Amino acid sequence: MMKLLRNLLGDKKFLINNGVINWKYIANLHDLQDKEGLRAANKMGRSHIDYHKQKMKVKLAIQVFSSSIPKGILLAHELKIDGFENCEGTVDFIQMIDCTRNMC
C-alpha cells in the first residue's frame, strides 16, 4: 500500500482540505539537502526521488512517508526558501500517513 501511495503522489498532484499535495516539495527538499550538504534528520537520497528505477523497494516508500520529511519541508517553508510556498497540504498529508502507519 505504501508503494502505491508513493507512486500516486509521485505521478499526480491532488487536493486535500484546500491544500495541494505535490511530490515537488519532497523533490525540492532533496535538492536543497543535496545542495547544502546537510540532511534535515532524514535518510532521503536520490533513490527516493527517482523511485521509478526501484519501484519494488518498500523501504524507500516507507522512508518518504516518515515524520522527518514533513519536518524538513516545514523548516524550509519557515525559512522562506524558494520552492516551499503553499506546502502545508503536502506536510499534512505525509503526517497523516505517518500517523496512520504508526497507529498514533
Backbone as JSON Lines, residues from 0, in Angstrom:
{"i":0,"aa":"M","n":[0.83,-1.2,0.0],"ca":[0.0,0.0,0.0],"c":[0.87,1.26,0.0]}
{"i":1,"aa":"M","n":[1.97,1.22,0.73],"ca":[2.84,2.4,0.8],"c":[3.47,2.69,-0.56]}
{"i":2,"aa":"K","n":[3.82,1.65,-1.29],"ca":[4.39,1.85,-2.63],"c":[3.35,2.45,-3.56]}
{"i":3,"aa":"L","n":[2.12,1.96,-3.49],"ca":[1.05,2.52,-4.32],"c":[0.81,3.99,-4.01]}
{"i":4,"aa":"L","n":[0.81,4.31,-2.73],"ca":[0.6,5.69,-2.31],"c":[1.74,6.6,-2.78]}
{"i":5,"aa":"R","n":[2.97,6.11,-2.65],"ca":[4.13,6.88,-3.12],"c":[4.06,7.09,-4.62]}
{"i":6,"aa":"N","n":[3.7,6.04,-5.36],"ca":[3.59,6.15,-6.82],"c":[2.51,7.15,-7.23]}
{"i":7,"aa":"L","n":[1.39,7.12,-6.52],"ca":[0.31,8.06,-6.8],"c":[0.78,9.49,-6.55]}
{"i":8,"aa":"L","n":[1.43,9.71,-5.42],"ca":[1.92,11.05,-5.09],"c":[2.98,11.5,-6.1]}
{"i":9,"aa":"G","n":[3.84,10.59,-6.52],"ca":[4.88,10.94,-7.47],"c":[4.38,11.23,-8.86]}
{"i":10,"aa":"D","n":[3.28,10.61,-9.25],"ca":[2.76,10.75,-10.61],"c":[1.68,11.81,-10.76]}
{"i":11,"aa":"K","n":[0.97,12.1,-9.68],"ca":[-0.17,13.02,-9.76],"c":[-0.04,14.14,-8.73]}
{"i":12,"aa":"K","n":[-0.81,15.17,-8.93],"ca":[-0.94,16.25,-7.95],"c":[-2.42,16.29,-7.58]}
{"i":13,"aa":"F","n":[-2.73,16.32,-6.3],"ca":[-4.14,16.35,-5.91],"c":[-4.36,17.25,-4.72]}
{"i":14,"aa":"L","n":[-5.62,17.49,-4.39],"ca":[-6.01,18.43,-3.34],"c":[-6.56,17.69,-2.14]}
{"i":15,"aa":"I","n":[-6.29,18.23,-0.96],"ca":[-6.87,17.72,0.27],"c":[-7.07,18.91,1.21]}
{"i":16,"aa":"N","n":[-8.26,19.05,1.73],"ca":[-8.58,20.16,2.64],"c":[-8.08,21.5,2.12]}
{"i":17,"aa":"N","n":[-8.34,21.77,0.85],"ca":[-7.95,23.01,0.19],"c":[-6.45,23.22,0.12]}
{"i":18,"aa":"G","n":[-5.67,22.17,0.32],"ca":[-4.22,22.24,0.18],"c":[-3.76,21.33,-0.94]}
{"i":19,"aa":"V","n":[-2.68,21.71,-1.59],"ca":[-2.14,20.94,-2.7],"c":[-1.15,19.91,-2.15]}
{"i":20,"aa":"I","n":[-1.3,18.68,-2.58],"ca":[-0.35,17.63,-2.24],"c":[0.47,17.38,-3.5]}
{"i":21,"aa":"N","n":[1.76,17.64,-3.42],"ca":[2.58,17.6,-4.61],"c":[3.96,17.01,-4.29]}
{"i":22,"aa":"W","n":[4.43,16.13,-5.15],"ca":[5.73,15.49,-5.0],"c":[6.87,16.5,-5.06]}
{"i":23,"aa":"K","n":[6.62,17.65,-5.69],"ca":[7.7,18.62,-5.9],"c":[8.3,19.09,-4.58]}
{"i":24,"aa":"Y","n":[7.52,19.13,-3.5],"ca":[8.07,19.57,-2.22],"c":[9.06,18.55,-1.67]}
{"i":25,"aa":"I","n":[8.81,17.29,-1.89],"ca":[9.73,16.25,-1.46],"c":[11.0,16.33,-2.3]}
{"i":26,"aa":"A","n":[10.84,16.5,-3.61],"ca":[12.0,16.64,-4.5],"c":[12.79,17.9,-4.18]}
{"i":27,"aa":"N","n":[12.08,18.99,-3.87],"ca":[12.76,20.24,-3.52],"c":[13.57,20.08,-2.23]}
{"i":28,"aa":"L","n":[13.02,19.34,-1.26],"ca":[13.75,19.1,-0.02],"c":[15.02,18.31,-0.31]}
{"i":29,"aa":"H","n":[14.92,17.3,-1.14],"ca":[16.12,16.52,-1.51],"c":[17.15,17.42,-2.19]}
{"i":30,"aa":"D","n":[16.71,18.22,-3.15],"ca":[17.63,19.1,-3.87],"c":[18.3,20.1,-2.92]}
{"i":31,"aa":"L","n":[17.53,20.66,-2.0],"ca":[18.08,21.6,-1.03],"c":[19.12,20.92,-0.15]}
{"i":32,"aa":"Q","n":[18.8,19.73,0.35],"ca":[19.74,19.0,1.19],"c":[21.0,18.62,0.41]}
{"i":33,"aa":"D","n":[20.83,18.25,-0.83],"ca":[21.97,17.89,-1.67],"c":[22.86,19.1,-1.92]}
{"i":34,"aa":"K","n":[22.23,20.23,-2.2],"ca":[22.98,21.46,-2.48],"c":[23.74,21.95,-1.25]}
{"i":35,"aa":"E","n":[23.1,21.9,-0.09],"ca":[23.71,22.41,1.13],"c":[24.65,21.4,1.78]}
{"i":36,"aa":"G","n":[24.5,20.14,1.43],"ca":[25.34,19.11,2.04],"c":[24.92,18.73,3.44]}
{"i":37,"aa":"L","n":[23.72,19.11,3.83],"ca":[23.18,18.79,5.15],"c":[21.87,18.03,5.0]}
{"i":38,"aa":"R","n":[21.55,17.23,5.97],"ca":[20.29,16.49,5.99],"c":[19.44,16.99,7.14]}
{"i":39,"aa":"A","n":[18.14,17.09,6.92],"ca":[17.2,17.51,7.96],"c":[16.72,16.27,8.71]}
{"i":40,"aa":"A","n":[17.67,15.5,9.24],"ca":[17.39,14.3,10.04],"c":[16.57,13.26,9.28]}
{"i":41,"aa":"N","n":[16.83,13.11,7.99],"ca":[16.15,12.07,7.22],"c":[17.17,11.31,6.38]}
{"i":42,"aa":"K","n":[16.74,10.2,5.83],"ca":[17.62,9.34,5.05],"c":[17.39,9.48,3.55]}
{"i":43,"aa":"M","n":[16.71,10.52,3.15],"ca":[16.31,10.66,1.76],"c":[17.51,10.89,0.84]}
{"i":44,"aa":"G","n":[17.57,10.08,-0.2],"ca":[18.61,10.2,-1.2],"c":[18.0,10.23,-2.59]}
{"i":45,"aa":"R","n":[18.83,10.2,-3.59],"ca":[18.38,10.27,-4.98],"c":[17.46,9.08,-5.31]}
{"i":46,"aa":"S","n":[17.71,7.93,-4.7],"ca":[16.87,6.76,-4.99],"c":[15.43,6.94,-4.51]}
{"i":47,"aa":"H","n":[15.22,7.79,-3.51],"ca":[13.86,8.06,-3.04],"c":[13.11,8.94,-4.05]}
{"i":48,"aa":"I","n":[13.82,9.84,-4.68],"ca":[13.2,10.76,-5.64],"c":[13.0,10.07,-6.99]}
{"i":49,"aa":"D","n":[14.02,9.37,-7.45],"ca":[13.94,8.63,-8.72],"c":[13.49,7.2,-8.44]}
{"i":50,"aa":"Y","n":[12.36,7.07,-7.8],"ca":[11.88,5.76,-7.35],"c":[11.48,4.84,-8.5]}
{"i":51,"aa":"H","n":[11.29,5.37,-9.7],"ca":[10.85,4.54,-10.83],"c":[11.85,3.43,-11.12]}
{"i":52,"aa":"K","n":[13.12,3.67,-10.8],"ca":[14.15,2.67,-11.06],"c":[14.12,1.54,-10.02]}
{"i":53,"aa":"Q","n":[13.52,1.82,-8.84],"ca":[13.49,0.84,-7.76],"c":[12.1,0.8,-7.13]}
{"i":54,"aa":"K","n":[11.09,0.66,-7.97],"ca":[9.7,0.7,-7.51],"c":[9.35,-0.37,-6.49]}
{"i":55,"aa":"M","n":[10.03,-1.48,-6.5],"ca":[9.65,-2.61,-5.65],"c":[10.23,-2.53,-4.24]}
{"i":56,"aa":"K","n":[11.06,-1.56,-3.95],"ca":[11.67,-1.45,-2.62],"c":[10.74,-0.72,-1.67]}
{"i":57,"aa":"V","n":[10.13,-1.48,-0.78],"ca":[9.19,-0.92,0.19],"c":[9.89,0.06,1.12]}
{"i":58,"aa":"K","n":[11.12,-0.24,1.48],"ca":[11.88,0.61,2.4],"c":[11.93,2.06,1.92]}
{"i":59,"aa":"L","n":[12.13,2.26,0.63],"ca":[12.2,3.61,0.08],"c":[10.85,4.32,0.21]}
{"i":60,"aa":"A","n":[9.77,3.62,-0.03],"ca":[8.44,4.22,0.08],"c":[8.13,4.58,1.53]}
{"i":61,"aa":"I","n":[8.49,3.7,2.46],"ca":[8.23,3.95,3.87],"c":[9.01,5.18,4.34]}
{"i":62,"aa":"Q","n":[10.26,5.31,3.91],"ca":[11.08,6.44,4.35],"c":[10.57,7.77,3.81]}
{"i":63,"aa":"V","n":[9.93,7.77,2.65],"ca":[9.36,9.01,2.11],"c":[8.22,9.51,2.99]}
{"i":64,"aa":"F","n":[7.51,8.58,3.64],"ca":[6.38,8.95,4.49],"c":[6.73,8.96,5.97]}
{"i":65,"aa":"S","n":[8.0,9.11,6.29],"ca":[8.39,9.19,7.7],"c":[8.19,10.62,8.2]}
{"i":66,"aa":"S","n":[8.16,10.77,9.5],"ca":[7.87,12.09,10.1],"c":[8.97,13.11,9.84]}
{"i":67,"aa":"S","n":[10.17,12.68,9.5],"ca":[11.26,13.63,9.28],"c":[11.1,14.41,7.97]}
{"i":68,"aa":"I","n":[10.41,13.86,7.0],"ca":[10.23,14.55,5.72],"c":[9.36,15.8,5.87]}
{"i":69,"aa":"P","n":[8.17,15.72,6.48],"ca":[7.39,16.96,6.63],"c":[8.07,17.97,7.55]}
{"i":70,"aa":"K","n":[8.83,17.5,8.52],"ca":[9.56,18.44,9.38],"c":[10.59,19.22,8.58]}
{"i":71,"aa":"G","n":[11.28,18.54,7.68],"ca":[12.25,19.22,6.83],"c":[11.59,20.2,5.87]}
{"i":72,"aa":"I","n":[10.46,19.8,5.31],"ca":[9.73,20.69,4.39],"c":[9.23,21.92,5.15]}
{"i":73,"aa":"L","n":[8.69,21.7,6.35],"ca":[8.21,22.84,7.16],"c":[9.34,23.78,7.54]}
{"i":74,"aa":"L","n":[10.49,23.23,7.87],"ca":[11.64,24.07,8.21],"c":[12.02,24.95,7.04]}
{"i":75,"aa":"A","n":[12.08,24.37,5.85],"ca":[12.39,25.15,4.65],"c":[11.32,26.2,4.39]}
{"i":76,"aa":"H","n":[10.07,25.87,4.63],"ca":[8.97,26.82,4.46],"c":[9.09,27.98,5.45]}
{"i":77,"aa":"E","n":[9.39,27.66,6.7],"ca":[9.52,28.71,7.72],"c":[10.73,29.6,7.48]}
{"i":78,"aa":"L","n":[11.77,29.05,6.86],"ca":[12.95,29.84,6.5],"c":[12.74,30.61,5.19]}
{"i":79,"aa":"K","n":[11.54,30.45,4.61],"ca":[11.15,31.13,3.38],"c":[12.09,30.84,2.21]}
{"i":80,"aa":"I","n":[12.46,29.58,2.09],"ca":[13.29,29.14,0.98],"c":[12.4,28.93,-0.24]}
{"i":81,"aa":"D","n":[12.85,29.43,-1.38],"ca":[12.06,29.3,-2.61],"c":[11.76,27.84,-2.93]}
{"i":82,"aa":"G","n":[10.54,27.59,-3.39],"ca":[10.13,26.25,-3.77],"c":[9.3,25.55,-2.71]}
{"i":83,"aa":"F","n":[9.11,26.2,-1.56],"ca":[8.36,25.58,-0.48],"c":[7.11,26.38,-0.1]}
{"i":84,"aa":"E","n":[6.67,27.24,-0.99],"ca":[5.45,28.0,-0.75],"c":[4.25,27.06,-0.86]}
{"i":85,"aa":"N","n":[3.24,27.28,-0.04],"ca":[1.99,26.51,-0.07],"c":[2.21,25.0,0.1]}
{"i":86,"aa":"C","n":[3.15,24.62,0.94],"ca":[3.47,23.2,1.13],"c":[2.65,22.56,2.25]}
{"i":87,"aa":"E","n":[1.77,23.31,2.88],"ca":[1.05,22.81,4.06],"c":[0.22,21.55,3.76]}
{"i":88,"aa":"G","n":[-0.4,21.48,2.6],"ca":[-1.2,20.32,2.24],"c":[-0.35,19.05,2.16]}
{"i":89,"aa":"T","n":[0.81,19.17,1.57],"ca":[1.72,18.03,1.46],"c":[2.21,17.61,2.84]}
{"i":90,"aa":"V","n":[2.57,18.58,3.66],"ca":[3.03,18.3,5.02],"c":[1.94,17.58,5.81]}
{"i":91,"aa":"D","n":[0.72,18.1,5.76],"ca":[-0.4,17.48,6.48],"c":[-0.64,16.05,6.01]}
{"i":92,"aa":"F","n":[-0.56,15.85,4.7],"ca":[-0.79,14.53,4.12],"c":[0.25,13.51,4.6]}
{"i":93,"aa":"I","n":[1.52,13.88,4.54],"ca":[2.58,12.96,4.96],"c":[2.47,12.68,6.45]}
{"i":94,"aa":"Q","n":[2.16,13.7,7.25],"ca":[1.99,13.48,8.69],"c":[0.82,12.54,8.97]}
{"i":95,"aa":"M","n":[-0.25,12.69,8.2],"ca":[-1.41,11.81,8.37],"c":[-1.05,10.36,8.02]}
{"i":96,"aa":"I","n":[-0.32,10.17,6.94],"ca":[0.09,8.82,6.54],"c":[1.03,8.23,7.58]}
{"i":97,"aa":"D","n":[1.97,9.01,8.08],"ca":[2.92,8.51,9.08],"c":[2.19,8.15,10.37]}
{"i":98,"aa":"C","n":[1.25,8.98,10.76],"ca":[0.49,8.71,11.99],"c":[-0.38,7.46,11.84]}
{"i":99,"aa":"T","n":[-0.99,7.29,10.69],"ca":[-1.81,6.11,10.43],"c":[-0.95,4.85,10.42]}
{"i":100,"aa":"R","n":[0.21,4.97,9.81],"ca":[1.13,3.82,9.73],"c":[1.63,3.42,11.11]}
{"i":101,"aa":"N","n":[1.86,4.39,11.98],"ca":[2.39,4.13,13.32],"c":[1.31,4.01,14.38]}
{"i":102,"aa":"M","n":[0.05,4.02,13.95],"ca":[-1.09,3.89,14.87],"c":[-1.07,4.94,15.98]}
{"i":103,"aa":"C","n":[-0.91,6.2,15.59],"ca":[-0.89,7.3,16.57],"c":[-2.2,7.44,17.31]}
